[in-house]
Each structure stands twice: as structure tokens, then as C-alpha cells.
């Protein structure tokens, strides 16, 4: 009666040639494909190209009422931040407002630039995505705003902000210099090297003043890269020492290495921003960055303790050297200084509190010396203040570059052999600087109303690093977000603040003498230790509440590896652990994407065939796989599929194939005799299968028992199928391919036939990979299907619909062989159409209908319409003035749901191409007895589908005038025809719901 095939248009399946599984029913091979191609061409000229639908995701379910209220209150409570000094890579910014998704902002070209990261594969660890939301993916152009009128006191505010930032920054540069040049080799020249750090910070600040779009920006040498710079310096000293190079040339090589490293990092950061690929830093896992930053905190803490106590702490074992009276005595004021800074920053809300403390502590030290009658020389002799080094008093800033000791070009005093060993540190330094800078920019964006051009600001960071490198004082730097936000809150709107800060640093750089010889060691040590404990606290304690437990374990593992094996090995080991964790987590995602889907084909058949197929529905199970299958997930997927097969298919009644083959020699009676005793009863069949009563309810006595036996035998002898749909499978590796061979063998032993469907064109290699592992996929043929069942071959179809259709035809073969339904007719008379629609099972209540007489009356209101191959029977948008009933031949209909209404067709042309809705298309194959065009006819709207003749034949045409004449002259015939339309529409609605359910998986 009705043959309608639904074809999913989402991802093009891997096509195959050969004979169609419907060939035996009289369908020409390849004709359906040609007609479908013609229909696609027709739609392409009428509507926008379809876009693939997005995968469905399960919603996040809320918790209990109290839990939700607590979460909301925690999210909305005001966070306490350090007034000025906050680590540029603080873990607390994971919950900073910058972690809130920023809205898209219009670019200069009129596009949208959303912020956000690449999706991660596992939902239970999505909490750390807030940190990655800080990282931009593309440039967001700054909105040009009219210049504000000068405000009273703007220069005063800028001057005050510059003074405060200078008081904060100057001691920090000394601490940073002590960290970078921590090796004992640098102790005699540390004062001169600290001057270079001041010059580098001043150049960073001037670059931000000139290039940044923010007049309140503060850019300095940053703590995020200190450890790698220190590692490079220490490594070069070791390399030069082993090579026997003198101290002056070793120092020149160290400065050259750090300068080149900063310059190369600057170039890479500029390229990252210019190419708008800032999101590349997202590929560095957050736990790995956190583990490294925890080590940064420990390193700074150890450096501070070492500076204050005078005890070198190169290893954990060396910390026992602190257990002396002298070391503990010198460490006590540093510890008190750290506690005082923490107390002030967390209790005093004034932004001037920390600068005042930093200025007051040295004054208190000198007051203490004066009160006890001590001099600065006494403090130096006792080890409380660094002693001046030879040449400190002769410092001349214009001769700063003499530290390079260049005499020729290329410089012969540089040990270039030490440079290749720094490549891994250089690469890690780039990722760390880019990561920290991106987080800084995002944190600043969250607190300013001005839209930042993320990539442009990243270019600014790169250029500032490049500038300092060209100047020969290359130490990596970036935005200092805490001081930048302080300047913002001070309403700084002029570059004066940055100029004053740079001027203060240049003043210290040009100042004769070593500043470090006038300040106590506990001051520098305490300041460095405070920075270290702040970072360490963030990433070892606060981060535990901000990321998942597994990620925190990765963070601790990375921290431990860096401590035990060094920077490069530790970070590489952390990345390996993160990759293994990702593989395990992704295998779990693959398991959650394992879905049992409806196994009904899109072929709408006669009602008696549909009744039979409903009974066989439990004999087929379809499973949809999605994601990427690999060695970590294949074993679990195979066991899950076998579990599904055992629970849904192996419990079905079936006979041992060997027993059937042994009984086959004795004829049908001999074959059925030994099996009859194991057949279930009618009651058992009715409980387990649908429509059993509909097939036997008209029987009585021995005839009824015989029919029940036929039903039971048909069920027991029918094949069982398990379909694996690859439509959403992104790919698989060799291990996963081999697992499908194991699955095929297990299912064969269970008597279940495996079918694979919808290998997409982009995953065409999957077929070759399966074949290479021993599982050959083949298309079905009219005579080779049994061979595919029994051998190592596996049937393969281009779509899930085609696979389900093949299984249904196998069920129908069994049903026809047992007399449960008649064979499919190629041509139907009008009387047969009426009977097929209104009987089997009976639809009309009341007296029996004389279908021959009814068809004769209906024939007076219809005309015969020839169906020519390739004819466009219905056109999209044409007037719906007739309904067709196919007598013979086939018609292919293509429905686009986005164009299914007049309003949709009117609105779609006005929408931009990137805003077009998904054009969900449904292709139906209508055979003898099918109704075509009834939906638009009764809704009285233009045609919402295209219908093209696939196989020649004929159809009955009922025009609108004929319907009106029938209503006036022959109401009884009209009622019959309306019953046909009603039942056909109801069946189409049921089929549409099944099809939509199938496509949603």
C-alpha cells in the first residue's frame, strides 16, 4: 500500500553501489538515489543550504531548595580581594567576575566575538571551565567612545595613583631581581643586575603607556615568568661553568639568554594576538598551570626565606639549616613583616594602607638602630643588611650594557652552546606568559565598561617584551591586573600615572649605588616570601575549592613532579598525566553517549504488514554510538553492547540453528514436530509481543490453535538483529576496530546478526580500518545475505533507516512463509485500496462495506493521471487543489520542515545565511495505495513539499471540485474517503514521531 522511506539528511552517509534490497519487489537500482538528488537540487534553488543540527545535551538538574539557596548566596556574596597586591596568576580569579561569560561585542566588521573555551569532554568536571572562560578566542574590537571632558583633579588623581603604584612596584622589582638571579654566582653583582630589572620594568610601563588602549594600565616585569627566567639563568651558569668560561663571559651569556628568551616570547605573543589565535593557550590544562604556579609560590617563599635568613635553600633537605639561632633570629622579623602585610591587606580597606606600610617598615628599622645606638655598618656586619660590593659606588647607568662585555660581532664572549638546552624552558615560558596575560586582560575587562580588544592588548604585551629585549634588558612582563584595577578605581584617565611610575623606576636605575645595601634583608625576604605564600595559598588551598577533585590531584602531582624532577620534566609529566586523565574521562563520555534508539524504519507499509512488524519489533535493537572510540573506551562499549543484546534479544524465543538444520531433512512436519513442545502459549505471546491478538482473534478451535502455532513458529524462527549506528561516531582507532570483530563473533555465537549503518563520508576510513582488523562490511544482495550472517562478513547500510528496512523485510519474509500476511502487491485496484485502508484490522464500525460497489461510486469523482519518470507531480509553493492516490509506480516526496509554512517561507529569505534555521528534511517513498498531497489540501495552504515520480505508473486524482461534488451528491462515499485520509494522516503522525525520536539520538 504505502511505501515511504525516510532518509536522514544530516551527515552524508558513505554510499555504496550494487543491487538495492528492494530489487526483488520491482524497484530499479539507483532510481531512488537519482530522484533524491533531483529533489535536493530543487530545494537548493528555493531555500538556504541546510546546516547540521547541534547535538542534544542533557540539562543540568538543580539540587535541593536549601542547596540551591546556599549556592546562590555564595555566588552573590561580595568577595574580599587584596587592596593592591594580588598575584597576577591568582587562583582566586577563577571565581572573579571575569569568569562570568562576557557578552559578544560588535566588531568593526559587524560580526560577533564570543568569549569562551573549547568544549571539554566530561560534564562532572566542568566547574573549572570558569577559569578557561577568562581566555579569549577571537578579537573583540574596542568601542570607540567620545573623549570625556577634562575633570577637575584628574592629574592629581593620576599623580597619587602613580605614587602609590611606585611605592608598591619598586620593592617588588628588587624582590624579583633576587628571584631571577638566585644562584650564588650572581651575589657579587646583584645590585647592578637589579638595576637592569628596574630598567626593564620602566620600558614595559612606557610600552603600555604608548600602546595600550587603557590610560590606567600598569605593565611590569611579572611574577608569572620569574621561575623560567631564573631556571634559564641558573642553567646557563652551570653550562658555562662546566665549559670553563670566565665569570664576565658567563654573566654576558646569562644576560644574552634571558634577553633572547624574552624577545622570542614577545614575537610569539605578538603573532598569537595578530593572528587572533589567543585561544591556543587554552590547550595548556589548568591543573598543569596550577601545579607550576604552586611551584612559583614555593620558589618565591624559599627565596624570601633564604634572603632573610642568609641560608641557601637549594633542596628540601637544606631547610634544616634554618634550625640555628642566628637563622631563626633573622627570620623572625621577616615572618612578622609577612603577617603584618597580610593583616593590613585583609583588614584595612584603604588603598594607601599597603604603600604606607612598605614605607614605614624601613623607617622603623632605622629608628630601631638609632634607639639602640647601632649604625648601618653594624647591621651590615651582623648580616642584617647586604654589604656593598666592589663597584656599587661607581655605578653609571649609561654603562649598564658593559655587563655584556661585547668586543666584536658576532660576540665571541657568548657561550652559544648553552642556548639549545633552554629551548624547552623558552616554549614553556611562552605558554605561561600568554596564559597569564590572557587572564589579566579578562580580569581587567570584567571591571571596566570599556570593551577591550583582546588580541590587540595581547599584541601590546608582546611588543613590550620585544622592546625590553631590543634594549638589552629582557625580563618578561605583562599587565599587573591588581595595580591596573587600583588605577581604574582611582579614575585615572591620563597616561600621567604610567609616566610617573616609569620615571620612578628609571630614577632608581640611574641612581648611583646599590639600593639593596640600604634596606634590611628581612624587608626583601619578607616581601618575596609574602608574594610566594600568596601564590602558594591560592593554588594549594583555595584552588581545592575551585576545581574538581581529580583536577586538584593533577595539580598536586604536577607540583610534586616539578619539585622532584625540575621544570621541564615536571610540566611534561603533568601534561602526560592530564592526557591519560583525558583519555579515561573521554572513554566515560563515550559510554554516556551509548544510546538505544528506536528501530523502526521510515517505510510506511500496509496495515496488515505493520501489524505483523509490530509483533516482530522486539527482535531488533538499534544502538547509536557517538564521540570518538579508542583503546580507552572500546572494551567498555563492546561489553555494554553485549549486555544490551543479552537483555533484549537473547531472551527472545529462538531455536538452535543446528537443531533446525538437523530436522530439515525430514520435511516440514518433521522439522516442526520436535520444536512444537517448546513453543510459548497464546497468553505468553500476548504478554510479550504486540498485536498477537489481532492476528488470531478471528480464529476459533483448532484453527485458532493452528494460527497461534504459526505465530509462535514465525517468532521463534525469525532472525534477531542488532544495529550499530555510526552516524554520530567521529572516528575510531585500530584497537576499537578490533573490538568490533570480537563483538561480531560474540553476537554470532548468540545467534544475533550484527548490522552497521551510516558510516559518514568524513569517516570513510572506518570501513577500511574494520576490514584490516578482520571485519568486512558488505552491502546486501538478493542471494548472499545468509552468507553474511554465517561468515565473517557484516552487513552494512548507508543509513539506520535502510538497515531497519532490511530487517523488517526479513521479518515479512518469515511472516509470509507462515501465512501471517499476503505478499506485497505491485498494483492495487481502487477496491483493494479501500479494503487495505479500512480493514486489517477493521477501522469502520457498523455494517460491512461492499468495496467493489464503493470503488465504483468513487471512480465517478476521480480521473486517471499517468505518472511519468522524472515528472514533478507537486511543486513547492504551488496551490494545493488535488489529492492523489497511487495506483502503481512510486513517487518520492521531500519535505523541508523549515519551509512547511507560509510564514517560514516569507521570513527565511530575509535572514542572513548564518542565522538560517536547520532545514530538517524528510524523504518519503510512496508506493501503490499511498496518499500524496492530502496535508496541504485539507489545510488549504500552498504546497510545503516537492513530489517527483521515481517509477512510472498511474494515480487517481481527486480535485477540490470533485470533493465538493461528492459532498453534495454522495455523502457516503465522502465518509469512506475521509476515513482513508484520517487513518493515513494518523499513521503519518505516528510515523513522524517515531522518525523524530530516532533522529534525535
FENVEN-V418640 format. One record per run of one state. SS is the DSSP state (H for helix, E for strand, - for the rest). FROM is the first residue (numbers start at 1). LEN is the number of residues. If there is no record, write none. Layout:
SS,FROM,LEN
SS,FROM,LEN
//
This chain:
-,1,12
E,13,1
-,14,9
H,23,3
-,26,5
H,31,14
-,45,20
H,65,12
-,77,14
H,91,4
-,95,2
H,97,3
-,100,5
E,105,2
-,107,5
E,112,2
-,114,9
H,123,10
-,133,21
H,154,27
-,181,3
H,184,28
-,212,7
E,219,3
-,222,1
H,223,21
-,244,3
H,247,28
-,275,3
H,278,6
-,284,2
H,286,24
-,310,7
H,317,6
-,323,2
H,325,23
-,348,4
H,352,20
-,372,4
H,376,6
-,382,3
E,385,1
-,386,6
H,392,3
-,395,2
H,397,8
-,405,11
H,416,3
-,419,1
H,420,28
-,448,6
H,454,17
-,471,6
E,477,3
-,480,1
H,481,9
-,490,6
H,496,15
-,511,4
H,515,3
-,518,2
E,520,1
H,521,20
-,541,1
H,542,4
-,546,3
H,549,17
-,566,1
H,567,26
-,593,2
E,595,3
-,598,9
H,607,13
E,620,10
-,630,4
H,634,15
-,649,8
H,657,20
-,677,5
H,682,7
-,689,3
H,692,5
-,697,4
H,701,17
-,718,2
E,720,13
-,733,1
H,734,16
-,750,2
E,752,6
-,758,2
E,760,1
H,761,3
-,764,1
H,765,8
-,773,3
E,776,3
-,779,6
H,785,6
-,791,2
E,793,5
-,798,2
H,800,18
-,818,12
H,830,9
-,839,12
H,851,9
-,860,3
E,863,5
-,868,4
E,872,3
-,875,7
E,882,15
H,897,3
-,900,2
H,902,7
-,909,4
H,913,3
-,916,5
E,921,6
-,927,4
E,931,2
-,933,1
H,934,6
-,940,5
E,945,15
H,960,10
-,970,1
H,971,29
-,1000,2
//
